[in-house]
Amino acid sequence: MRGFFGPEGTFTHQALLTLGNGPAVAFPTVARALDAVRSGDVSASLVPIENSVEGGVTATLDYLALLDSPLQIAKEVVIPVSFDLCVRPGTTFNDIKRIISHPHAVAQVRGWLDAQLPDAVVVERGSTAGAAQAVADPTTGYDAAICAKVAADLYGLASLASNISDNEQAATRFVLVTKPGPSPKRTGYDKTTLVAYMRQDQPGALLEILQQLASRGVNLCRVESRPTKKILGDYCFSIDAEGHVSDARVAEALMGLHRVCKRVVFLGSYPRADGKEPKVPYGGRDSDYQAALDWLRQVSPEIPRLPYDRT
């Protein structure tokens, strides 16, 4: 059974349905959805990790990589997101005083709200579907929800305004998370996610981390700093890189990171949702690394096997 960040009607639920119609259980928070994987209550959970407007979903980034119990990404799903202003039937624009939605949803319609409902109070809560559920109950004091039409239909709301997103190309990325294990086989259009911890706070600490990737021709899809939550000013770096851990250039980069970082948490290699193949620079293909290794063995036959060694 799979879990997901719920309730039903969220964008996470819509993304889950693209993976099939098997049994699934909703969890009220990202943390609980991931804890259910750790405990074995579900085999995997789908949670949001990034959107095109607000960037990384911090609850997922932080809770996914807990040092004492990290999890692993097995798959990603990207879906377009569109928001409606949804109300109880009969409600008009003049009736709207309090609006509720998820913080990331609010951020994606802020311009529209400022222009159309500048005096309304906006309350940020757990999920867009939960917001629709709250508006459906007239005793909660909320007049409208910013949510997907599927959530409005689920809770009997009417759409007062459709497609109110400030960015019509907005999309959200979700990841299917499992317990640590072998990564899916490489496809040629893969992504690797990891967290790198600085060995010490010093000038060029981030540059040192990035050089391990850049010098091997590994392009980044995302990089952002996150507090380690130990002391003020102590940060780690959450990274999505193009390629698979079994690619020679990626394996070399990960070994380089392991040498220079205090700690590296590997969170999985998995197929990219967009199927985009990376642009591998000259000298960066597996055959190039193998040729270099074969040459080195001619110079010094006792060189040990490396992770990408095909001989």
URNORGI-V857809 format. One record per residue. N is the residue number from 1. RES is the residue in one small letter. OMEGA is omega in radians with two decimals (NA if undefined). Layout:
[[N & RES & OMEGA] [N & RES & OMEGA]]
This chain:
[[1 & m & 3.12] [2 & r & 3.03] [3 & g & 3.06] [4 & f & 3.07] [5 & f & -3.00] [6 & g & 0.15] [7 & p & 3.07] [8 & e & -3.14] [9 & g & 3.07] [10 & t & 3.04] [11 & f & 3.07] [12 & t & 3.10] [13 & h & 3.10] [14 & q & 3.12] [15 & a & 3.12] [16 & l & -3.11] [17 & l & 3.09] [18 & t & -3.14] [19 & l & -3.13] [20 & g & -3.05] [21 & n & 3.13] [22 & g & 3.14] [23 & p & -3.11] [24 & a & 3.13] [25 & v & -3.13] [26 & a & 3.07] [27 & f & -3.03] [28 & p & 3.13] [29 & t & 3.06] [30 & v & -3.11] [31 & a & -3.13] [32 & r & 3.08] [33 & a & 3.13] [34 & l & 3.08] [35 & d & 3.12] [36 & a & 3.05] [37 & v & -3.12] [38 & r & -3.10] [39 & s & -3.11] [40 & g & 3.11] [41 & d & 3.04] [42 & v & -3.13] [43 & s & -3.12] [44 & a & 3.06] [45 & s & 3.08] [46 & l & -3.10] [47 & v & 3.08] [48 & p & 3.14] [49 & i & -3.07] [50 & e & 2.96] [51 & n & -2.96] [52 & s & -3.13] [53 & v & -3.06] [54 & e & -3.13] [55 & g & -3.06] [56 & g & 3.04] [57 & v & -2.95] [58 & t & -3.14] [59 & a & 3.13] [60 & t & -3.11] [61 & l & -3.07] [62 & d & -3.02] [63 & y & 3.11] [64 & l & -2.97] [65 & a & 3.11] [66 & l & -3.00] [67 & l & -3.10] [68 & d & -3.09] [69 & s & 3.14] [70 & p & 3.09] [71 & l & -3.07] [72 & q & 3.12] [73 & i & -3.14] [74 & a & -3.05] [75 & k & 3.01] [76 & e & 3.12] [77 & v & 3.08] [78 & v & 3.09] [79 & i & 3.04] [80 & p & 3.14] [81 & v & 3.12] [82 & s & -3.05] [83 & f & 3.01] [84 & d & 2.96] [85 & l & -2.98] [86 & c & -3.01] [87 & v & 2.98] [88 & r & -3.13] [89 & p & -3.14] [90 & g & 3.13] [91 & t & 3.10] [92 & t & 3.11] [93 & f & -3.11] [94 & n & -3.14] [95 & d & -2.98] [96 & i & 3.09] [97 & k & -3.11] [98 & r & -3.11] [99 & i & -3.13] [100 & i & 3.05] [101 & s & 3.06] [102 & h & -3.11] [103 & p & -3.13] [104 & h & 3.08] [105 & a & 3.12] [106 & v & -3.13] [107 & a & -3.06] [108 & q & 3.10] [109 & v & -3.05] [110 & r & -3.12] [111 & g & 3.13] [112 & w & 3.13] [113 & l & -3.13] [114 & d & -3.11] [115 & a & -2.99] [116 & q & -3.09] [117 & l & -3.03] [118 & p & -3.08] [119 & d & -3.12] [120 & a & 3.06] [121 & v & -3.12] [122 & v & -3.14] [123 & v & -3.12] [124 & e & -3.12] [125 & r & -2.90] [126 & g & -3.07] [127 & s & 3.13] [128 & t & 3.11] [129 & a & 3.06] [130 & g & 3.09] [131 & a & 3.10] [132 & a & 3.13] [133 & q & -3.14] [134 & a & -3.13] [135 & v & 3.14] [136 & a & 3.10] [137 & d & -3.06] [138 & p & -3.13] [139 & t & -3.09] [140 & t & 3.14] [141 & g & 3.10] [142 & y & -3.08] [143 & d & -3.07] [144 & a & 3.08] [145 & a & 2.97] [146 & i & -3.03] [147 & c & 3.05] [148 & a & -3.13] [149 & k & -3.13] [150 & v & 3.10] [151 & a & 3.10] [152 & a & 3.12] [153 & d & -3.10] [154 & l & -3.06] [155 & y & 3.01] [156 & g & 3.12] [157 & l & 3.08] [158 & a & 3.11] [159 & s & -3.13] [160 & l & 3.08] [161 & a & -3.06] [162 & s & 3.05] [163 & n & -3.05] [164 & i & -3.14] [165 & s & 3.08] [166 & d & 3.14] [167 & n & -3.09] [168 & e & 3.14] [169 & q & -3.08] [170 & a & 3.12] [171 & a & 3.10] [172 & t & -3.14] [173 & r & 3.14] [174 & f & 3.11] [175 & v & 3.05] [176 & l & -2.97] [177 & v & 3.12] [178 & t & 2.97] [179 & k & 3.14] [180 & p & 3.14] [181 & g & 3.11] [182 & p & 3.10] [183 & s & 3.01] [184 & p & 3.14] [185 & k & -3.10] [186 & r & -3.09] [187 & t & -3.01] [188 & g & 3.06] [189 & y & -3.01] [190 & d & 3.12] [191 & k & 3.11] [192 & t & -3.13] [193 & t & -3.12] [194 & l & 3.02] [195 & v & -3.12] [196 & a & 3.13] [197 & y & 3.11] [198 & m & 3.06] [199 & r & 3.06] [200 & q & 3.13] [201 & d & -3.10] [202 & q & 3.09] [203 & p & 3.10] [204 & g & -3.10] [205 & a & 3.11] [206 & l & 3.12] [207 & l & 3.14] [208 & e & 3.11] [209 & i & -3.10] [210 & l & 3.14] [211 & q & 3.12] [212 & q & 3.13] [213 & l & -3.08] [214 & a & -3.10] [215 & s & 3.08] [216 & r & 3.11] [217 & g & 3.14] [218 & v & -3.12] [219 & n & 3.13] [220 & l & 3.03] [221 & c & -3.10] [222 & r & 2.97] [223 & v & 3.09] [224 & e & -3.13] [225 & s & 3.09] [226 & r & 3.10] [227 & p & 3.11] [228 & t & 3.11] [229 & k & 3.09] [230 & k & 3.10] [231 & i & -3.14] [232 & l & 3.09] [233 & g & 3.14] [234 & d & -3.00] [235 & y & 2.94] [236 & c & -3.06] [237 & f & 3.09] [238 & s & -2.96] [239 & i & 2.89] [240 & d & -3.13] [241 & a & 3.07] [242 & e & 3.08] [243 & g & -3.06] [244 & h & -3.11] [245 & v & 3.11] [246 & s & 2.98] [247 & d & -3.07] [248 & a & -3.08] [249 & r & 3.13] [250 & v & 3.11] [251 & a & 3.11] [252 & e & -3.14] [253 & a & 3.13] [254 & l & 3.08] [255 & m & 3.08] [256 & g & 3.10] [257 & l & 3.14] [258 & h & 3.14] [259 & r & -2.98] [260 & v & -3.08] [261 & c & 3.04] [262 & k & 3.12] [263 & r & 3.04] [264 & v & 3.09] [265 & v & 3.13] [266 & f & -3.07] [267 & l & 2.99] [268 & g & 2.94] [269 & s & -2.97] [270 & y & -3.12] [271 & p & 3.04] [272 & r & -3.14] [273 & a & -3.08] [274 & d & 3.11] [275 & g & -3.08] [276 & k & 3.11] [277 & e & -3.13] [278 & p & 3.02] [279 & k & -3.08] [280 & v & -3.10] [281 & p & 3.11] [282 & y & 3.13] [283 & g & -3.04] [284 & g & -3.13] [285 & r & -3.13] [286 & d & -3.13] [287 & s & 3.11] [288 & d & 3.10] [289 & y & -3.13] [290 & q & 3.12] [291 & a & 3.12] [292 & a & 3.13] [293 & l & 3.10] [294 & d & 3.10] [295 & w & -3.12] [296 & l & 3.13] [297 & r & 3.05] [298 & q & 3.12] [299 & v & -3.09] [300 & s & -3.02] [301 & p & -3.08] [302 & e & 3.11] [303 & i & -3.10] [304 & p & 3.08] [305 & r & 3.07] [306 & l & -3.03] [307 & p & -3.07] [308 & y & -3.08] [309 & d & -3.12] [310 & r & -3.09] [311 & t & NA]]
